[in-house]
Each structure stands twice: as structure tokens, then as C-alpha cells.
Amino acid sequence: MLTIYTYPKGPRAGKAAITAKYAGVEYQVAPWEHGVTNQTPEFKAKFSTGMVPAMDTPDGPLQESNALARYVASLRPALHLRGTTIYDQALVEQWIDYSTSHIETPLNQWAAMYAGFVPYNKNEVKKQKEMAMKGLKHLDKHLETRTFIVSERVTIADIIAACNLWFGFAKVVVPAMRGELVNVTRWYTTMLNQPAFIEWFGEPVLCEKQPQPPRPAKQEKKKKEGKPAKAAEAPKPKPAKKAKHPLDCMPPSTLDLEEWKRFYSNTDETKAVAMPWFYERFETAGWSLFRCDYKDNEDFKVEFMAANLMGGMIQRCEAVRKWAFANLVLLKPADCPHFVGTGVFLFRGTDVPEDMKNGVDYESWDWKRLDVADAADKAFLEDVWAWEGDFGGLMPAGSEACEGKTLK
Ligand SMILES: N[C@@H](CCC(=O)N[C@@H](CS)C(=O)NCC(=O)O)C(=O)O
């Protein structure tokens, strides 16, 4: 049995633990008190750097997170988690090195300054951020035409790189930056939603708003003897409280969006089970439904490019995610030379939110209000959210969408 030494959910330890899940290798996590356990003479005798993660293996002690993941993957060679061909194996190593040196290192430095792990320094933030974004953009370009980093299946290049991104994407990579990293974000959220990742990290966490530098600890001012006391300064006016978003001021509704998102995600039977649940709670004073149709479908000639564009739109919906749920589907009608993109959004409020209207994608789609009391509208809504049906006559009955993207 492998024993991993780490603090809970350590992203670096995740490299070995998640690889173990993929490989079907058993492991346990040792009880841990960071800064104490790793300073004991017994620990240091085995693991000379005194750092975590570290791992006990039947072959001996092992350190360095990437080495731990490589070791675990090698225990099940038939699964090819380190790559199939010699060339693929080299590419796996190439991306492990790249994502560790050019992404993890600057990204963690940058995030650590906001987490208060290292002293905050404005110039240093700028420098590390620039380096991290450069590395991330390079990976983004690579992922433009790929689902996973090296081959059509997950390798430890994906597992390690995703763990390398974890701290930064939770702490400092805000939605606007993710908008510049559409392919990385798509791949990263795919990885984070895999059961092995959820088991280690829990539900995916993405940084939603600009973090603030930690406040410097208040220093006791030394009183100088003999100096007259300074006249009391007038109290500074308190900064105005940030106004609440209008959609957060709406009266409570029978439909709870987060509950719906969970129910939808955990229910395989969308039409038979999820939709009746939804209709029971949906009410038009608090919510609205809009169909959207892509305006330039003639550009949708290549499936993955169309799917990327739709995935990008979902990513860029970060600003409204708190008040919206949606599915976009890509269809391929038989007599049509291109794909067709359509979708249905649920919005808090009675209209498309301003944040959505101000977004870059809004103008690329035609928007039409849907009425659940209308049988055709209702059927369209159900087909789009189930990714299956005749989609308002665009497809023969019972057709499946080529691709579906969910905003949740
Ligand atoms: N390159 C090492 C870095 C390990 C590392 O920096 N570990 C940190 C925690 S994530 C640590 O144990 N630092 C020592 C300490 O904080 O006592 C790896 O990938 O495993």
C-alpha cells in the first residue's frame, strides 16, 4: 500500500492521488500537521527535503510531486497513463516539465502573494502574473484543437498540469482572464469534473472576483517621549457600501437556481424526471426563458470549432452564471451544409440581464422569449436541455445533438 504525506487536498499531492484513482492503485493519506509532521527527525530521515508531498512505496521513500505521479502511473503500464508510443511518452514528459516550470511556478508565486503565504509585492505580482499568463496562453494555443494534452485520452500530463493550475485558478485567475484562456478553461473544467478529481479536490472551485492583497499586520506605533500629542484627525468618510446587484434584490422564488443546477446535473432522465421538477418550481415573476440562435451558422463547418465557439460563450457567461442556467446545442440537419447552434437560457428576472446584453457574445445570437404554456416552446426547451429531440423541427424526432454545453 502507498502512503502519501500531505495536508488535505494538497494540489501537488493530488498528482499522485488522482493518478492512483485512474490506475486503480490503492493508497492512504498519513495523518498530517503541516510544519510539524514534516519537521520531525523521523520524517526528515526518510524525506530529506522535509517537504510534502512525499510517499512511502514498497520500493522506498519518494519525494517530488511529479515523480510520485510517474511512479504510480508506472505501476499499471497497460493503462498507458505515461503515454502509448515512445514519442507520446516524450510529449507527456515535455508537458509535465512545461506546465511545472512555466505555469505552476509563476502561478503559485502570484497566488501565494494574495493568499498571504509570501509577502505581497506589487512588482512581483506583475512579473509572476505575466509569466504565468504567457505559459497559460501557450497551453491554450496547444489545446485549441485537442481535448487532452497529448492524446485522445487522459495521461499524467493532463493530471499533473491540471493540479499545477489548481491553486492559481482558485485564487487569482479571474473570469476575464479565463475569457482569454478559453481552451485551457474548457480542458481544465473537464479535468476537474472527472470523478477522480472530485474525490480529491471536491467540487471545482474557480476564482470569481479579483482577490485583494492581504492587509499588512497593524504595527504598534511607538510613542516618542516629549512630543505633543497630535490633534485628533477627523474620521475619514467610510467608502460607500457596494450596491447589491438588482437581481440579488428580487423577492424569493419557488425556484432555487443552485438546487436546480444540482438536480439537473445529478439526473440522467432530463425529460422524465428533471423537467417536471423544474416546472413545479418555475414561475414567470422571478424567472424568464430565452431561446438563442446563432446568427452565422454558415461559419460552423467544422464541428470542433463550432463546439469550441459555443464552449467559449459559456465560459464568457461567468458574469451572469450566478443568475443563469443554459444549454447550447450543436445540430447537424441532414440537408444543411453546416452545423446549427441553438440554445435555451434561464435567467433570473423577467428579461435578459444587462450583464449578458453587454457581453461580447450577445449580438452574435438571435434571442426570443419562450413561454412554457406554449406546447412548441415547451418541447423546444425540453429538447435543448435534454440534448435530444426534434429541436423545433430542425432535426427528425429523437435526434441527438452533436455537442451540448451547459452553463451551470
Ligand atoms: N517541487 C516540490 C515542491 C514541494 C513543496 O514546495 N512543498 C511545500 C508545500 S506545497 C512544502 O512542503 N514546503 C515546506 C514547508 O512548508 O514546511 C514538489 O513538487 O513536490
The ligand as an SDF file (V2000), in Angstrom:
LIG
                    3D

 20 19  0  0  0  0  0  0  0  0999 V2000
    8.9400   20.5910   -6.1210 N   0  0  0  0  0  0  0  0  0  0  0  0
    8.2590   20.0840   -4.9630 C   0  0  0  0  0  0  0  0  0  0  0  0
    7.7350   21.2560   -4.1550 C   0  0  0  0  0  0  0  0  0  0  0  0
    7.1740   20.8310   -2.8360 C   0  0  0  0  0  0  0  0  0  0  0  0
    6.7730   21.9900   -1.9570 C   0  0  0  0  0  0  0  0  0  0  0  0
    7.0970   23.1520   -2.2270 O   0  0  0  0  0  0  0  0  0  0  0  0
    6.0740   21.6700   -0.8850 N   0  0  0  0  0  0  0  0  0  0  0  0
    5.6700   22.6510    0.0820 C   0  0  0  0  0  0  0  0  0  0  0  0
    4.1940   22.5670    0.3410 C   0  0  0  0  0  0  0  0  0  0  0  0
    3.2350   22.5760   -1.1340 S   0  0  0  0  0  0  0  0  0  0  0  0
    6.3610   22.3360    1.4030 C   0  0  0  0  0  0  0  0  0  0  0  0
    6.3010   21.2300    1.8830 O   0  0  0  0  0  0  0  0  0  0  0  0
    7.0670   23.3080    1.9830 N   0  0  0  0  0  0  0  0  0  0  0  0
    7.7410   23.1180    3.2390 C   0  0  0  0  0  0  0  0  0  0  0  0
    7.0310   23.6770    4.4050 C   0  0  0  0  0  0  0  0  0  0  0  0
    6.1240   24.4880    4.1710 O   0  0  0  0  0  0  0  0  0  0  0  0
    7.3400   23.2870    5.5290 O   0  0  0  0  0  0  0  0  0  0  0  0
    7.1530   19.1150   -5.3910 C   0  0  0  0  0  0  0  0  0  0  0  0
    6.6170   19.2750   -6.4730 O   0  0  0  0  0  0  0  0  0  0  0  0
    6.8230   18.1850   -4.6450 O   0  0  0  0  0  0  0  0  0  0  0  0
  1  2  1  0
  2  3  1  0
  2 18  1  0
  3  4  1  0
  4  5  1  0
  5  6  2  0
  5  7  1  0
  7  8  1  0
  8  9  1  0
  8 11  1  0
  9 10  1  0
 11 12  2  0
 11 13  1  0
 13 14  1  0
 14 15  1  0
 15 16  2  0
 15 17  1  0
 18 19  2  0
 18 20  1  0
M  END
$$$$
